[in-house]
Amino acid sequence: MAYGLAFFVLFVALWSWATLGGHVSKTFLANPLTMVQEGFDLLTKQGFAFDIGMTIWRVVGGFVLAAIIAVPLGVLMGAYKPVEAFLEPFVSFARYLPASAFIPLLILWAGIGELQKLLVIFIGSVFQVILMVAVTVGTTRRDLVEAAYTLGAGDRGIIRRVLLPSSAPEIAEILRLVLGWAWTYVIVAELIGSSSGIGHMITDSQALLNTGQIIFGIIVIGLIGLLSDFLFKAFNAWLFPWRLA
């Protein structure tokens, strides 16, 4: 913890030296004091809290939609070889497609409203989750599966009583990791055709060469992402205490 804090202190010190010392023009990089002042102005006078709320809503909405679709498909792929053989080639292909490349098509199909932004996050997350969940479920210990079959369990029983309980902690960890990726997709979605959100604020600030606001927006994204990651990790630890044993 101390070393982590020391890094941030050193980073801010170097940033202050470069900007307050006149080594870097404020046009290209605002100093920490200016960034704080610009951030305070955003929150108190320009309604930035609403932008933050909209971005959080988009991340949560698109991510939850992706999880609802991806987790069951991933479980089915991991549990049944025919399902894996049918879906795995397409999923493996699709997960390499950048979500940002779909934005022009999504604007044509869904306009520039909330659905388009949710779909960007959905596309960026769903294929990753499907494949990672499928791999996790597929590597369940075979002795547990065979023991369940010996005791008379059917295919549904195997999934419900063996595969899901065994894989649940890893699936939760997969969702935590992909949630971090979802934050990158939402900013990309908000950079184009958006009238609200952190990405929209960053775009407006870039047009005004206001690097203080840009940096503040980036820091806010990092802080919210860090907080969500911490809460997700704490929830996983509470839900699956045996994973830490």
C-alpha positions in Angstrom: 0.0 0.0 0.0 2.8 2.4 1.0 4.7 1.8 -2.3 1.5 2.3 -4.3 0.9 5.7 -2.6 4.5 6.6 -3.1 4.2 6.1 -6.8 1.2 8.5 -7.0 3.1 11.1 -4.9 6.1 10.8 -7.2 3.8 11.0 -10.3 2.1 14.2 -9.1 5.5 15.7 -8.1 6.9 15.1 -11.6 3.7 16.5 -13.1 3.9 19.6 -11.0 7.6 20.1 -11.8 6.9 19.8 -15.5 3.9 22.1 -15.6 4.4 24.6 -12.7 8.1 24.9 -13.6 7.3 26.0 -17.1 8.8 23.0 -18.8 5.6 22.1 -20.5 3.1 24.6 -22.0 -0.3 24.7 -20.2 -1.9 24.5 -23.6 -0.7 20.9 -23.9 -0.8 19.9 -20.2 -2.6 21.7 -17.3 -0.9 21.7 -13.9 -2.5 19.8 -11.0 -3.9 23.0 -9.4 -5.6 24.1 -12.6 -7.0 20.6 -13.0 -8.5 20.6 -9.5 -10.0 24.1 -10.2 -11.4 23.0 -13.5 -12.8 19.8 -11.9 -14.5 21.9 -9.2 -16.0 24.1 -11.8 -17.3 21.1 -13.8 -19.0 19.7 -10.7 -20.5 22.9 -9.3 -21.3 24.9 -12.4 -21.5 22.7 -15.5 -23.5 19.7 -14.3 -20.7 17.2 -14.5 -22.3 15.0 -11.9 -25.1 14.3 -14.4 -22.5 13.2 -17.0 -20.9 10.9 -14.5 -24.3 9.4 -13.7 -25.1 8.8 -17.4 -21.8 7.1 -18.0 -22.2 4.8 -15.0 -25.7 3.9 -16.2 -24.4 3.1 -19.7 -21.6 0.9 -18.4 -23.9 -1.0 -16.0 -26.7 -1.3 -18.6 -24.5 -2.6 -21.4 -22.5 -4.9 -19.1 -25.5 -6.4 -17.4 -27.1 -7.1 -20.8 -23.9 -8.8 -22.0 -23.6 -10.9 -18.8 -27.3 -12.0 -19.1 -26.6 -13.3 -22.6 -23.0 -14.4 -22.3 -22.9 -16.4 -19.0 -25.6 -19.0 -20.1 -24.1 -19.4 -23.5 -20.6 -19.8 -22.0 -22.0 -22.5 -19.6 -23.6 -24.3 -22.4 -20.5 -24.2 -24.5 -18.4 -25.5 -21.6 -20.9 -28.3 -20.8 -21.8 -29.6 -24.2 -19.2 -30.3 -26.9 -21.7 -30.0 -29.8 -22.7 -26.5 -28.6 -19.0 -25.6 -28.3 -18.3 -26.9 -31.8 -21.2 -24.9 -33.2 -20.5 -21.5 -31.5 -16.8 -21.5 -30.7 -15.5 -20.5 -34.2 -17.8 -17.5 -34.5 -17.2 -16.4 -30.9 -13.5 -16.7 -31.3 -13.7 -14.6 -34.5 -16.1 -12.0 -33.1 -14.1 -11.3 -29.9 -11.2 -9.9 -32.0 -13.6 -7.3 -33.7 -13.1 -3.9 -32.1 -16.3 -2.5 -30.7 -15.5 0.9 -31.9 -15.6 -0.3 -35.5 -19.3 -1.0 -35.1 -20.2 2.6 -34.1 -21.0 3.8 -37.6 -23.3 0.8 -38.2 -24.9 1.1 -34.8 -25.6 4.8 -35.4 -27.3 3.8 -38.7 -29.3 1.0 -37.0 -30.1 2.6 -33.6 -29.4 6.3 -34.0 -27.3 8.3 -31.5 -29.4 7.6 -28.5 -28.8 5.4 -25.5 -29.4 2.1 -27.3 -26.4 2.7 -29.6 -24.1 3.3 -26.6 -25.4 0.2 -24.7 -24.8 -1.9 -27.8 -21.2 -0.7 -28.1 -20.6 -1.9 -24.6 -22.6 -5.1 -25.2 -20.6 -6.0 -28.3 -17.3 -5.2 -26.6 -18.1 -7.4 -23.6 -20.3 -10.3 -24.6 -18.0 -12.4 -26.8 -15.1 -12.1 -24.3 -17.4 -13.3 -21.4 -18.8 -16.2 -23.5 -15.4 -17.6 -24.4 -13.9 -17.1 -20.9 -16.8 -18.7 -19.2 -16.8 -21.6 -21.6 -13.2 -22.3 -20.9 -13.7 -22.1 -17.1 -16.7 -24.5 -17.2 -15.0 -26.8 -19.6 -12.0 -27.3 -17.2 -14.2 -28.4 -14.3 -12.6 -31.4 -12.5 -13.7 -34.6 -14.3 -13.7 -36.6 -11.1 -16.6 -34.4 -9.8 -18.6 -34.9 -13.0 -18.0 -38.6 -13.1 -19.0 -39.0 -9.4 -22.2 -37.1 -10.1 -23.0 -39.4 -13.0 -22.3 -42.4 -10.8 -24.8 -41.1 -8.3 -27.4 -40.9 -11.0 -27.4 -37.2 -11.9 -28.6 -36.2 -15.4 -27.2 -33.5 -17.7 -29.2 -30.8 -16.0 -28.2 -32.0 -12.6 -24.6 -32.0 -13.6 -24.8 -28.3 -14.7 -26.8 -27.2 -11.7 -25.1 -29.1 -9.0 -21.5 -29.6 -10.3 -20.5 -27.3 -13.1 -22.1 -24.1 -11.8 -21.0 -24.4 -8.2 -17.5 -25.3 -9.2 -17.1 -22.5 -11.8 -19.1 -19.8 -10.0 -16.1 -18.1 -8.3 -14.1 -18.0 -11.5 -17.2 -16.7 -13.5 -17.6 -13.9 -11.0 -13.9 -13.0 -11.4 -14.3 -13.0 -15.2 -17.2 -10.6 -14.9 -15.1 -8.3 -12.7 -12.3 -8.2 -15.2 -14.6 -7.6 -18.2 -16.4 -4.8 -16.3 -13.0 -3.0 -16.4 -13.0 -3.3 -20.2 -16.5 -2.0 -20.4 -15.3 1.3 -19.1 -13.0 1.7 -22.2 -15.9 0.9 -24.5 -18.3 3.5 -23.0 -15.9 6.3 -23.5 -15.4 5.4 -27.1 -19.2 5.3 -27.5 -19.6 8.7 -25.9 -16.9 10.4 -28.0 -19.2 10.2 -31.1 -22.8 11.5 -31.3 -23.3 12.0 -27.6 -24.8 15.0 -25.7 -23.9 13.7 -22.2 -21.4 11.6 -20.4 -17.8 11.8 -19.4 -16.6 11.1 -23.0 -18.8 13.9 -24.3 -17.3 16.3 -21.7 -13.8 15.2 -22.8 -14.6 15.9 -26.5 -16.0 19.3 -25.7 -12.9 20.1 -23.6 -10.6 19.0 -26.3 -12.3 21.4 -28.8 -11.6 24.2 -26.2 -8.1 23.1 -25.5 -9.0 22.8 -21.9 -6.6 20.1 -20.8 -7.5 20.6 -17.1 -11.0 19.3 -17.7 -9.7 16.5 -19.9 -7.4 15.3 -17.2 -10.0 15.6 -14.6 -12.4 13.5 -16.7 -9.8 10.8 -17.1 -9.0 10.7 -13.4 -12.8 10.4 -12.6 -13.0 7.4 -14.9 -10.1 5.8 -13.2 -11.5 6.5 -9.7 -14.9 5.1 -10.5 -13.4 2.1 -12.2 -11.2 1.5 -9.2 -14.1 1.8 -6.8 -16.3 -0.5 -8.9 -13.5 -3.1 -9.1 -13.0 -2.9 -5.3 -16.7 -3.4 -4.6 -16.9 -6.2 -7.1 -14.0 -8.0 -5.5 -15.4 -7.5 -2.0 -18.8 -8.9 -3.2 -17.1 -11.9 -4.8 -15.1 -12.6 -1.6 -18.4 -12.4 0.4 -20.3 -14.6 -2.0 -17.6 -17.2 -2.4 -15.6 -17.2 0.9 -14.2 -20.7 0.2 -12.3 -19.4 -2.8 -9.9 -17.6 -0.4 -9.4 -20.6 1.8 
